[in-house]
Amino acid sequence: MKNKLNQKFKNNSDLILTIALALGILILINFFSYNFFIRRDLTASGLYSISPATKQTIKNLPDVVNVKVYFSRDLPSQFLPIRQSLTDLLDEYRGYSKNFKVQYLDPKDGAEAEAAGIPKLQFNDLRTDKLEVVNGYMGLVINYRDKSEVIPAVQNVANFEYELTSRLKRLTGDLPTVGFVSGHGSPDFNNSLAGVQQEIAKLYPTEAVVANKIPDKVKTLVIVAPKENFSDDELKSLDKFLMQGNSIIVLVDGIGIGENLQPVENKSNLIDWLAKYGVKVNRNLVADTSAGIASFSQGIVTFSVAYPYWPKLVNNNFDQTNPLVSGLDGVVLPWASSLDIDQSKLAPGEQITPLAKSSSEAWLSQGSFQLNPSQQFVRPAKTDQYNLALVASGKIKSAYSDATTEQGRLYVVGDGDFIQDNFWRGNPSNLVLAQNLIDGASLGSDLVSIRTKQAGSRSLANISDVNKQIYRYLNIFGITVLVLGYGLVRYFLRKKTKTIEI
């Protein structure tokens, strides 16, 4: 009896010790997880973890940044994942710097939130078997010294890292101004480019400038779809701006498209100016089997078609060694012209690198253009790959003097339409390309890695008609054949086993 009691006491002691050890281990895990942030993101582009650029920005904060999050507790259930994702992201930010402080506040009556610039939102919510309208808040305020930034509503956490990090950069440092060159037949800065200007202005100060009177605060110039000549003074001013170590982005058409799809040769002398630096803009149009979807109207009928004169650039069409474009996918360039590199015009030490190319199944159209979207487009027997975007870097020589620059960059895209509001709104990757070029020209590739990990459209690779048929029949009959094959193998193996047993 005594032995049984001793055994029972020993078992209870072992159980208590095991529970105590388990609790101790859990306490240690909680302690280390709270003080040492570790997270593993297995997605290909790191969708659920902050990028190295953000980590560096957070670690280098010169002073305390206070983030006040105003999220109503009583939000409809469909917004709960947004709140959780936002909390996870901000906690990760906080894990990389003690200067990044986060405070979560319940707005209650909304007085404090609205005073801070967070608007009251209305939501539809299904409660007690009826649809109700409820009010709530889901924004945040970033305070740094005597400056602040307001994000009125957090509705898309997918792009929130870029938005938050860019605002931190704007709060903690002076960013260069991006100038859009006005006149010369370019789209109106406050009309066709209003939307893209608003997106760029979220990070950079922007303004319309005159080519021969460029303010000192402007460090990046964007020239969009010029159709008219520049004066000699303006061209020399652009050259001087480049030689001062600044960057110029030129989006130019070799062939413009007028009303009723009428092609118009672009006679702007800016094309001749670009040729002085080794970039030749051809007066042609690139057609590609990898094509974007375009919508056209015929009377009262609107139809959509894969339009070869809108080349669609998938991931492998971009220079995978350049972070400005390596993460892009699904960019559509309407009525783009090909670009060539004139090696004879390159100064010693100057480099011109392709940023984007068409697919290898593209062809050129020039002289006589057949642009009618209703026609049956036939791919010619001879196709090739053509440059659609280039960057000149290295030791660029002035076209008017012996001056050179190693800091300046000249970016050229053979299309001036893709950045305009009526085109990029249907193809968000177009906006990302424009933003990446401006980031690269203004800051280097610091912010690009954050934005491009959200940009990919995961376009399917082009395959031949023969392969399409093969994959189709494999999908239809492949599983059936595999199941039948497995069944036959099992049948003969079992039959063989029975024979051996007999």
Secondary structure as a PSIPRED ss2 file (coil, helix, strand):
# PSIPRED VFORMAT (PSIPRED V4.0)

   1 M C   1.000  0.000  0.000
   2 K H   0.000  1.000  0.000
   3 N H   0.000  1.000  0.000
   4 K H   0.000  1.000  0.000
   5 L H   0.000  1.000  0.000
   6 N H   0.000  1.000  0.000
   7 Q H   0.000  1.000  0.000
   8 K H   0.000  1.000  0.000
   9 F H   0.000  1.000  0.000
  10 K H   0.000  1.000  0.000
  11 N H   0.000  1.000  0.000
  12 N H   0.000  1.000  0.000
  13 S H   0.000  1.000  0.000
  14 D H   0.000  1.000  0.000
  15 L H   0.000  1.000  0.000
  16 I H   0.000  1.000  0.000
  17 L H   0.000  1.000  0.000
  18 T H   0.000  1.000  0.000
  19 I H   0.000  1.000  0.000
  20 A H   0.000  1.000  0.000
  21 L H   0.000  1.000  0.000
  22 A H   0.000  1.000  0.000
  23 L H   0.000  1.000  0.000
  24 G H   0.000  1.000  0.000
  25 I H   0.000  1.000  0.000
  26 L H   0.000  1.000  0.000
  27 I H   0.000  1.000  0.000
  28 L H   0.000  1.000  0.000
  29 I H   0.000  1.000  0.000
  30 N H   0.000  1.000  0.000
  31 F H   0.000  1.000  0.000
  32 F H   0.000  1.000  0.000
  33 S H   0.000  1.000  0.000
  34 Y H   0.000  1.000  0.000
  35 N H   0.000  1.000  0.000
  36 F C   1.000  0.000  0.000
  37 F C   1.000  0.000  0.000
  38 I C   1.000  0.000  0.000
  39 R C   1.000  0.000  0.000
  40 R C   1.000  0.000  0.000
  41 D C   1.000  0.000  0.000
  42 L C   1.000  0.000  0.000
  43 T C   1.000  0.000  0.000
  44 A C   1.000  0.000  0.000
  45 S C   1.000  0.000  0.000
  46 G C   1.000  0.000  0.000
  47 L C   1.000  0.000  0.000
  48 Y C   1.000  0.000  0.000
  49 S C   1.000  0.000  0.000
  50 I C   1.000  0.000  0.000
  51 S C   1.000  0.000  0.000
  52 P H   0.000  1.000  0.000
  53 A H   0.000  1.000  0.000
  54 T H   0.000  1.000  0.000
  55 K H   0.000  1.000  0.000
  56 Q H   0.000  1.000  0.000
  57 T H   0.000  1.000  0.000
  58 I H   0.000  1.000  0.000
  59 K H   0.000  1.000  0.000
  60 N C   1.000  0.000  0.000
  61 L C   1.000  0.000  0.000
  62 P C   1.000  0.000  0.000
  63 D C   1.000  0.000  0.000
  64 V C   1.000  0.000  0.000
  65 V E   0.000  0.000  1.000
  66 N E   0.000  0.000  1.000
  67 V E   0.000  0.000  1.000
  68 K E   0.000  0.000  1.000
  69 V E   0.000  0.000  1.000
  70 Y E   0.000  0.000  1.000
  71 F E   0.000  0.000  1.000
  72 S C   1.000  0.000  0.000
  73 R C   1.000  0.000  0.000
  74 D C   1.000  0.000  0.000
  75 L C   1.000  0.000  0.000
  76 P C   1.000  0.000  0.000
  77 S H   0.000  1.000  0.000
  78 Q H   0.000  1.000  0.000
  79 F H   0.000  1.000  0.000
  80 L H   0.000  1.000  0.000
  81 P H   0.000  1.000  0.000
  82 I H   0.000  1.000  0.000
  83 R H   0.000  1.000  0.000
  84 Q H   0.000  1.000  0.000
  85 S H   0.000  1.000  0.000
  86 L H   0.000  1.000  0.000
  87 T H   0.000  1.000  0.000
  88 D H   0.000  1.000  0.000
  89 L H   0.000  1.000  0.000
  90 L H   0.000  1.000  0.000
  91 D H   0.000  1.000  0.000
  92 E H   0.000  1.000  0.000
  93 Y H   0.000  1.000  0.000
  94 R H   0.000  1.000  0.000
  95 G C   1.000  0.000  0.000
  96 Y C   1.000  0.000  0.000
  97 S C   1.000  0.000  0.000
  98 K C   1.000  0.000  0.000
  99 N C   1.000  0.000  0.000
 100 F E   0.000  0.000  1.000
 101 K E   0.000  0.000  1.000
 102 V E   0.000  0.000  1.000
 103 Q E   0.000  0.000  1.000
 104 Y E   0.000  0.000  1.000
 105 L E   0.000  0.000  1.000
 106 D C   1.000  0.000  0.000
 107 P C   1.000  0.000  0.000
 108 K C   1.000  0.000  0.000
 109 D C   1.000  0.000  0.000
 110 G C   1.000  0.000  0.000
 111 A H   0.000  1.000  0.000
 112 E H   0.000  1.000  0.000
 113 A H   0.000  1.000  0.000
 114 E H   0.000  1.000  0.000
 115 A H   0.000  1.000  0.000
 116 A C   1.000  0.000  0.000
 117 G C   1.000  0.000  0.000
 118 I C   1.000  0.000  0.000
 119 P C   1.000  0.000  0.000
 120 K C   1.000  0.000  0.000
 121 L E   0.000  0.000  1.000
 122 Q E   0.000  0.000  1.000
 123 F E   0.000  0.000  1.000
 124 N E   0.000  0.000  1.000
 125 D E   0.000  0.000  1.000
 126 L E   0.000  0.000  1.000
 127 R E   0.000  0.000  1.000
 128 T C   1.000  0.000  0.000
 129 D C   1.000  0.000  0.000
 130 K E   0.000  0.000  1.000
 131 L E   0.000  0.000  1.000
 132 E E   0.000  0.000  1.000
 133 V E   0.000  0.000  1.000
 134 V E   0.000  0.000  1.000
 135 N E   0.000  0.000  1.000
 136 G E   0.000  0.000  1.000
 137 Y C   1.000  0.000  0.000
 138 M E   0.000  0.000  1.000
 139 G E   0.000  0.000  1.000
 140 L E   0.000  0.000  1.000
 141 V E   0.000  0.000  1.000
 142 I E   0.000  0.000  1.000
 143 N E   0.000  0.000  1.000
 144 Y E   0.000  0.000  1.000
 145 R C   1.000  0.000  0.000
 146 D C   1.000  0.000  0.000
 147 K E   0.000  0.000  1.000
 148 S E   0.000  0.000  1.000
 149 E E   0.000  0.000  1.000
 150 V E   0.000  0.000  1.000
 151 I E   0.000  0.000  1.000
 152 P C   1.000  0.000  0.000
 153 A C   1.000  0.000  0.000
 154 V C   1.000  0.000  0.000
 155 Q C   1.000  0.000  0.000
 156 N C   1.000  0.000  0.000
 157 V H   0.000  1.000  0.000
 158 A H   0.000  1.000  0.000
 159 N H   0.000  1.000  0.000
 160 F H   0.000  1.000  0.000
 161 E H   0.000  1.000  0.000
 162 Y H   0.000  1.000  0.000
 163 E H   0.000  1.000  0.000
 164 L H   0.000  1.000  0.000
 165 T H   0.000  1.000  0.000
 166 S H   0.000  1.000  0.000
 167 R H   0.000  1.000  0.000
 168 L H   0.000  1.000  0.000
 169 K H   0.000  1.000  0.000
 170 R H   0.000  1.000  0.000
 171 L H   0.000  1.000  0.000
 172 T H   0.000  1.000  0.000
 173 G C   1.000  0.000  0.000
 174 D C   1.000  0.000  0.000
 175 L C   1.000  0.000  0.000
 176 P C   1.000  0.000  0.000
 177 T E   0.000  0.000  1.000
 178 V E   0.000  0.000  1.000
 179 G E   0.000  0.000  1.000
 180 F E   0.000  0.000  1.000
 181 V E   0.000  0.000  1.000
 182 S C   1.000  0.000  0.000
 183 G C   1.000  0.000  0.000
 184 H C   1.000  0.000  0.000
 185 G C   1.000  0.000  0.000
 186 S C   1.000  0.000  0.000
 187 P C   1.000  0.000  0.000
 188 D C   1.000  0.000  0.000
 189 F C   1.000  0.000  0.000
 190 N C   1.000  0.000  0.000
 191 N C   1.000  0.000  0.000
 192 S C   1.000  0.000  0.000
 193 L C   1.000  0.000  0.000
 194 A H   0.000  1.000  0.000
 195 G H   0.000  1.000  0.000
 196 V H   0.000  1.000  0.000
 197 Q H   0.000  1.000  0.000
 198 Q H   0.000  1.000  0.000
 199 E H   0.000  1.000  0.000
 200 I H   0.000  1.000  0.000
 201 A C   1.000  0.000  0.000
 202 K C   1.000  0.000  0.000
 203 L C   1.000  0.000  0.000
 204 Y C   1.000  0.000  0.000
 205 P C   1.000  0.000  0.000
 206 T E   0.000  0.000  1.000
 207 E E   0.000  0.000  1.000
 208 A E   0.000  0.000  1.000
 209 V E   0.000  0.000  1.000
 210 V E   0.000  0.000  1.000
 211 A C   1.000  0.000  0.000
 212 N C   1.000  0.000  0.000
 213 K E   0.000  0.000  1.000
 214 I C   1.000  0.000  0.000
 215 P C   1.000  0.000  0.000
 216 D C   1.000  0.000  0.000
 217 K C   1.000  0.000  0.000
 218 V E   0.000  0.000  1.000
 219 K E   0.000  0.000  1.000
 220 T E   0.000  0.000  1.000
 221 L E   0.000  0.000  1.000
 222 V E   0.000  0.000  1.000
 223 I E   0.000  0.000  1.000
 224 V E   0.000  0.000  1.000
 225 A C   1.000  0.000  0.000
 226 P C   1.000  0.000  0.000
 227 K C   1.000  0.000  0.000
 228 E C   1.000  0.000  0.000
 229 N C   1.000  0.000  0.000
 230 F C   1.000  0.000  0.000
 231 S C   1.000  0.000  0.000
 232 D H   0.000  1.000  0.000
 233 D H   0.000  1.000  0.000
 234 E H   0.000  1.000  0.000
 235 L H   0.000  1.000  0.000
 236 K H   0.000  1.000  0.000
 237 S H   0.000  1.000  0.000
 238 L H   0.000  1.000  0.000
 239 D H   0.000  1.000  0.000
 240 K H   0.000  1.000  0.000
 241 F H   0.000  1.000  0.000
 242 L H   0.000  1.000  0.000
 243 M H   0.000  1.000  0.000
 244 Q C   1.000  0.000  0.000
 245 G C   1.000  0.000  0.000
 246 N C   1.000  0.000  0.000
 247 S E   0.000  0.000  1.000
 248 I E   0.000  0.000  1.000
 249 I E   0.000  0.000  1.000
 250 V E   0.000  0.000  1.000
 251 L E   0.000  0.000  1.000
 252 V C   1.000  0.000  0.000
 253 D C   1.000  0.000  0.000
 254 G C   1.000  0.000  0.000
 255 I E   0.000  0.000  1.000
 256 G E   0.000  0.000  1.000
 257 I E   0.000  0.000  1.000
 258 G C   1.000  0.000  0.000
 259 E H   0.000  1.000  0.000
 260 N H   0.000  1.000  0.000
 261 L H   0.000  1.000  0.000
 262 Q C   1.000  0.000  0.000
 263 P E   0.000  0.000  1.000
 264 V E   0.000  0.000  1.000
 265 E E   0.000  0.000  1.000
 266 N C   1.000  0.000  0.000
 267 K C   1.000  0.000  0.000
 268 S C   1.000  0.000  0.000
 269 N C   1.000  0.000  0.000
 270 L H   0.000  1.000  0.000
 271 I H   0.000  1.000  0.000
 272 D H   0.000  1.000  0.000
 273 W H   0.000  1.000  0.000
 274 L H   0.000  1.000  0.000
 275 A H   0.000  1.000  0.000
 276 K C   1.000  0.000  0.000
 277 Y C   1.000  0.000  0.000
 278 G C   1.000  0.000  0.000
 279 V E   0.000  0.000  1.000
 280 K E   0.000  0.000  1.000
 281 V E   0.000  0.000  1.000
 282 N C   1.000  0.000  0.000
 283 R C   1.000  0.000  0.000
 284 N C   1.000  0.000  0.000
 285 L E   0.000  0.000  1.000
 286 V E   0.000  0.000  1.000
 287 A E   0.000  0.000  1.000
 288 D E   0.000  0.000  1.000
 289 T C   1.000  0.000  0.000
 290 S C   1.000  0.000  0.000
 291 A E   0.000  0.000  1.000
 292 G E   0.000  0.000  1.000
 293 I E   0.000  0.000  1.000
 294 A E   0.000  0.000  1.000
 295 S E   0.000  0.000  1.000
 296 F E   0.000  0.000  1.000
 297 S E   0.000  0.000  1.000
 298 Q E   0.000  0.000  1.000
 299 G C   1.000  0.000  0.000
 300 I C   1.000  0.000  0.000
 301 V E   0.000  0.000  1.000
 302 T E   0.000  0.000  1.000
 303 F E   0.000  0.000  1.000
 304 S E   0.000  0.000  1.000
 305 V E   0.000  0.000  1.000
 306 A E   0.000  0.000  1.000
 307 Y E   0.000  0.000  1.000
 308 P E   0.000  0.000  1.000
 309 Y E   0.000  0.000  1.000
 310 W E   0.000  0.000  1.000
 311 P E   0.000  0.000  1.000
 312 K E   0.000  0.000  1.000
 313 L E   0.000  0.000  1.000
 314 V C   1.000  0.000  0.000
 315 N H   0.000  1.000  0.000
 316 N H   0.000  1.000  0.000
 317 N H   0.000  1.000  0.000
 318 F E   0.000  0.000  1.000
 319 D C   1.000  0.000  0.000
 320 Q C   1.000  0.000  0.000
 321 T C   1.000  0.000  0.000
 322 N C   1.000  0.000  0.000
 323 P C   1.000  0.000  0.000
 324 L C   1.000  0.000  0.000
 325 V C   1.000  0.000  0.000
 326 S C   1.000  0.000  0.000
 327 G C   1.000  0.000  0.000
 328 L C   1.000  0.000  0.000
 329 D C   1.000  0.000  0.000
 330 G C   1.000  0.000  0.000
 331 V E   0.000  0.000  1.000
 332 V E   0.000  0.000  1.000
 333 L C   1.000  0.000  0.000
 334 P C   1.000  0.000  0.000
 335 W C   1.000  0.000  0.000
 336 A C   1.000  0.000  0.000
 337 S C   1.000  0.000  0.000
 338 S C   1.000  0.000  0.000
 339 L E   0.000  0.000  1.000
 340 D E   0.000  0.000  1.000
 341 I E   0.000  0.000  1.000
 342 D C   1.000  0.000  0.000
 343 Q H   0.000  1.000  0.000
 344 S H   0.000  1.000  0.000
 345 K H   0.000  1.000  0.000
 346 L C   1.000  0.000  0.000
 347 A C   1.000  0.000  0.000
 348 P C   1.000  0.000  0.000
 349 G C   1.000  0.000  0.000
 350 E E   0.000  0.000  1.000
 351 Q E   0.000  0.000  1.000
 352 I E   0.000  0.000  1.000
 353 T E   0.000  0.000  1.000
 354 P E   0.000  0.000  1.000
 355 L E   0.000  0.000  1.000
 356 A E   0.000  0.000  1.000
 357 K E   0.000  0.000  1.000
 358 S C   1.000  0.000  0.000
 359 S C   1.000  0.000  0.000
 360 S C   1.000  0.000  0.000
 361 E C   1.000  0.000  0.000
 362 A E   0.000  0.000  1.000
 363 W E   0.000  0.000  1.000
 364 L E   0.000  0.000  1.000
 365 S E   0.000  0.000  1.000
 366 Q C   1.000  0.000  0.000
 367 G C   1.000  0.000  0.000
 368 S C   1.000  0.000  0.000
 369 F C   1.000  0.000  0.000
 370 Q C   1.000  0.000  0.000
 371 L C   1.000  0.000  0.000
 372 N C   1.000  0.000  0.000
 373 P C   1.000  0.000  0.000
 374 S C   1.000  0.000  0.000
 375 Q C   1.000  0.000  0.000
 376 Q C   1.000  0.000  0.000
 377 F C   1.000  0.000  0.000
 378 V C   1.000  0.000  0.000
 379 R C   1.000  0.000  0.000
 380 P C   1.000  0.000  0.000
 381 A C   1.000  0.000  0.000
 382 K C   1.000  0.000  0.000
 383 T C   1.000  0.000  0.000
 384 D E   0.000  0.000  1.000
 385 Q C   1.000  0.000  0.000
 386 Y C   1.000  0.000  0.000
 387 N E   0.000  0.000  1.000
 388 L E   0.000  0.000  1.000
 389 A E   0.000  0.000  1.000
 390 L E   0.000  0.000  1.000
 391 V E   0.000  0.000  1.000
 392 A E   0.000  0.000  1.000
 393 S E   0.000  0.000  1.000
 394 G E   0.000  0.000  1.000
 395 K C   1.000  0.000  0.000
 396 I E   0.000  0.000  1.000
 397 K E   0.000  0.000  1.000
 398 S C   1.000  0.000  0.000
 399 A C   1.000  0.000  0.000
 400 Y C   1.000  0.000  0.000
 401 S C   1.000  0.000  0.000
 402 D C   1.000  0.000  0.000
 403 A C   1.000  0.000  0.000
 404 T E   0.000  0.000  1.000
 405 T E   0.000  0.000  1.000
 406 E C   1.000  0.000  0.000
 407 Q C   1.000  0.000  0.000
 408 G C   1.000  0.000  0.000
 409 R E   0.000  0.000  1.000
 410 L E   0.000  0.000  1.000
 411 Y E   0.000  0.000  1.000
 412 V E   0.000  0.000  1.000
 413 V E   0.000  0.000  1.000
 414 G C   1.000  0.000  0.000
 415 D C   1.000  0.000  0.000
 416 G C   1.000  0.000  0.000
 417 D C   1.000  0.000  0.000
 418 F C   1.000  0.000  0.000
 419 I C   1.000  0.000  0.000
 420 Q C   1.000  0.000  0.000
 421 D H   0.000  1.000  0.000
 422 N H   0.000  1.000  0.000
 423 F H   0.000  1.000  0.000
 424 W H   0.000  1.000  0.000
 425 R C   1.000  0.000  0.000
 426 G C   1.000  0.000  0.000
 427 N C   1.000  0.000  0.000
 428 P H   0.000  1.000  0.000
 429 S H   0.000  1.000  0.000
 430 N H   0.000  1.000  0.000
 431 L H   0.000  1.000  0.000
 432 V H   0.000  1.000  0.000
 433 L H   0.000  1.000  0.000
 434 A H   0.000  1.000  0.000
 435 Q H   0.000  1.000  0.000
 436 N H   0.000  1.000  0.000
 437 L H   0.000  1.000  0.000
 438 I H   0.000  1.000  0.000
 439 D H   0.000  1.000  0.000
 440 G H   0.000  1.000  0.000
 441 A H   0.000  1.000  0.000
 442 S H   0.000  1.000  0.000
 443 L C   1.000  0.000  0.000
 444 G C   1.000  0.000  0.000
 445 S C   1.000  0.000  0.000
 446 D C   1.000  0.000  0.000
 447 L C   1.000  0.000  0.000
 448 V H   0.000  1.000  0.000
 449 S H   0.000  1.000  0.000
 450 I H   0.000  1.000  0.000
 451 R H   0.000  1.000  0.000
 452 T H   0.000  1.000  0.000
 453 K C   1.000  0.000  0.000
 454 Q C   1.000  0.000  0.000
 455 A C   1.000  0.000  0.000
 456 G C   1.000  0.000  0.000
 457 S C   1.000  0.000  0.000
 458 R C   1.000  0.000  0.000
 459 S C   1.000  0.000  0.000
 460 L C   1.000  0.000  0.000
 461 A C   1.000  0.000  0.000
 462 N C   1.000  0.000  0.000
 463 I C   1.000  0.000  0.000
 464 S C   1.000  0.000  0.000
 465 D H   0.000  1.000  0.000
 466 V H   0.000  1.000  0.000
 467 N H   0.000  1.000  0.000
 468 K H   0.000  1.000  0.000
 469 Q H   0.000  1.000  0.000
 470 I H   0.000  1.000  0.000
 471 Y H   0.000  1.000  0.000
 472 R H   0.000  1.000  0.000
 473 Y H   0.000  1.000  0.000
 474 L H   0.000  1.000  0.000
 475 N H   0.000  1.000  0.000
 476 I H   0.000  1.000  0.000
 477 F H   0.000  1.000  0.000
 478 G H   0.000  1.000  0.000
 479 I H   0.000  1.000  0.000
 480 T H   0.000  1.000  0.000
 481 V H   0.000  1.000  0.000
 482 L H   0.000  1.000  0.000
 483 V H   0.000  1.000  0.000
 484 L H   0.000  1.000  0.000
 485 G H   0.000  1.000  0.000
 486 Y H   0.000  1.000  0.000
 487 G H   0.000  1.000  0.000
 488 L H   0.000  1.000  0.000
 489 V H   0.000  1.000  0.000
 490 R H   0.000  1.000  0.000
 491 Y H   0.000  1.000  0.000
 492 F H   0.000  1.000  0.000
 493 L H   0.000  1.000  0.000
 494 R H   0.000  1.000  0.000
 495 K H   0.000  1.000  0.000
 496 K H   0.000  1.000  0.000
 497 T H   0.000  1.000  0.000
 498 K H   0.000  1.000  0.000
 499 T H   0.000  1.000  0.000
 500 I H   0.000  1.000  0.000
 501 E H   0.000  1.000  0.000
 502 I C   1.000  0.000  0.000
